């Protein structure tokens, strides 16, 4: 069981992947995708979500640092890869920046976990 912040960070980091946005459209359609602004660390946001840190999550939401992926954003990303990580029941998504390297990861098993719920 993951119970320290460092363990949570390591676990979430290991599950983070660069993936074509099109592969996440079914989760977007179900209202399960959260956009994380590029200036935030995707892993750190994931840690706060799995830790259920309501105060920090609310602050980010109020400041629009995290938000539900909008229709406009979803259309913009159609032919793009995005960084993503499952923080059940959510899929956190962050736009790839020009400095990001393309790394192939198997992300499908995490998606299957939330798809079956």
N, C-alpha and C positions, 0 to 999 in steps of 0.2 A: 504494500500500500504506500502511495506517495503521500508524505505528510510534512516534508520540509519544503521551504520555498525553492531551495537549490534543486531538490529532486523533481519538483514540479516543473521548474525551468528546463531541466535536462530532458524530462519526458516530453514536454510540449515541443521543445526544439527538435527532438528526434522525429516528431510526427509532422513537422512543418515541411511543406513541399511547394515547388513551383509547378503549377498545373494549368492546363488550358481552361479558361473561364467557362467555355461551353460544357465542360464536364460537370460543372457545378450548377447548371441552369435548373435542374430538377429541385435542388435545395433552395435556390432563389424563388422558384415558383411556389414553394411551400412556406416562404417567409422565414427561412432558417439561416440566411446569410447576413453577416454583419461586416460592414466595411470599417477597416481600421485605417485612419489617416496615415500617410507615409512618414510623418515625423514622429510617430509612436513606434515603439518596439512591439512587433506582433507577438512575440513570446511573452513579454511582460503583460500585455493585455490578456493573453490567454491564461496566465497564472492568476490574475485578479478575478477572471470569470470563473475558473474552476475552484477558486478559493471563496467564491461568493462574496467578494468585497463590494457590497452594495453601495457604500459611500463613494468609492473610487469610480465604479461603473456609472453611477448617477452623474458624477462630476463630468466624466468623459462624454456621456450622452448629452448633458445640458450644454456643453461646449462644442458639440458636433464633432468631437474627436473620434467617436465611434457612432455608427448609425446603421440602420437597416440599409442594405444596398438599394438604391433607387432604380427606377426603370431606365432613366437616362444613363446612369453609370453602367447598368447591365448591358445596354446597347453599345456603349463605348468600348466595353471590354470584350465584345463578341469574338474578335480575332486576336485576343491577347492572352498571355499567360499571367497568372496572378499567384501571389504567395497565399497559401491557405493552410489552416490547421483546424481540426475538429476539436471543439470544446463543447461536448454534448450538452444540450441538443443543438448547439449552434455550429456553423462553419464560419470562422473568422477569415476574412479575405482582405488582402492588401495589394494595391497596385504595384506591379514590378517597376522599379526605378532603373534608369539607364545603367547604373553601376552594378546591378545585380547580375550574378553569373547564372547561366542556365544549368541547373543541376537536376538530374532525373531521379525521382524517388517513387517508390510504390506508395501511393496514397489511397488506393482503392479500398483496402481493408478498413480503414477508418471511416470512409464514406459509407461502406456497407453496414457498419455498426449503427449509424444514425438513420440510414435508409430503412432499416428493419424495425425502427421504433416509431 
